[in-house]
Amino acid sequence: MTFGEDTSLASVYSALSNDTRLRCLNLLLRNRDVCVCEAVAALEISQPAASKAFGALKAAGLLHARRDANWTYYSLRPVMPEALRGIVDATAAALAEQPLCDEDQQRMQSLGLRQKLAS
């Protein structure tokens, strides 16, 4: 079963079956976009773990990536099939109830990395 040419139902659920990927998705749901270095600091995980998580979410068709100099910024796909949007929305509601996701977002906000990256 597919949501379009590049997104299968199985790949979406597989991508959402990992705590690190869910935490990365949570950051993306609460922020316009996120780079790997921000996720590393906010989630307190390794760079390879963050890169792998974003890669899996992108491969499942959930994310868009854009390069800016040395960084890749990930964001939710701006346009998704309605059924896929429903899965993302349901996941967002579940993540909003998780204290760890609130802690991740608090760390993200306290980092101030956007100002540091811009200079």
N, C-alpha and C positions, 0 to 999 in steps of 0.2 A: 504494500500500500504506500502511496506517495502523496505529498502535498504539492507536487509540481515536478518539474524536470530534475531538480537537484536535491530534494529533501524527502527522505523516507520516514515513515512513522517510526520504524524500529530505530533509525539513527538518532531521531530526536529523543526518544525515551532512553536510549543508551547514553546519550550525552548528559541527560539529566539524572543519571543513576549514580553520580559520584559527588561526594560532599564538596570537594575542591571546585569542581565545575559549577555546582549550585552556588557556592559562595562568590565565584567570579560573576555569575549571572546576576546575583543580588547586587553587586557593585554596579553593574551595567544598568540595572533597573532603576537604581537610585542616582545615577550620574549620567551625564550626556554621553561620555565616552571614557574609556579607561585604558591606560597603557600598561604593559607588563610590569614595569618598574613600580607603578602605583599599586598594583595588585600584590606584588611581592611584599611591599611595606605594610599595606593595610591588612592583608590576610596572614602576615608573618609566615610566608612559605618561601620555598626556593624559586629562583628564576626559571629553572627547567620545569618545575611543577606548574607554575603560572602559564608559561608558554604552551605546555601540553594541554592544559585545561582550555585556554582560549582557542587553540587549534581544533580541539574536539568539538567545541561549541560552534566554531565556524564551519567545520566539515559537515555538521548536522544541519547547516542552513539557517542557524539562528543569528549569526553575527555578520557584520560588515567590517572590513579592516581598511584603514588608510595609513599610509606612510607619511611621516613628517620628519625629515632629516634622518636621525638615527632611531627614531621611535615608531612603533606601530600602535595606533590607537584603534581599539575595538569599540563597536557600538552595536546595539540591536539593529537587525535589518529594518530599514524604514518601512518596507512594504512586505507583508506576509499574508499568506492565505488565512482566511478567517479561522479555520480549525486550528492552525498552528498558533495564531494569536490567542485563541482560547486556552491552549496548553500553557503558553507563556504567562497569561494573566492568572491562571489558576496556580501556577508555580509561584508567581510573585506574591499572591495572597498567602500562600503557605510560608514563604520565606519571611514575610513581614511579621510573622508570629514567632520567629526564632530569635532568641536573645543574642546568639553568636553573630547573626547577620547585623543586628543593631550595633554590636561592638565593632564589627568590621567597618561599618559606615562611619562610626565615630573616629576610628583610627584614620580612615581615608580623609575625613575632613580636617583632622588635626595635622596631617602631614604637610600641607602647604606645598606640595610638590609642583603644582602647576606654575607657581611663581618661580620656583627654583629652575624648572625646566626651560622657562621662557628666557632666563638670563644667560 
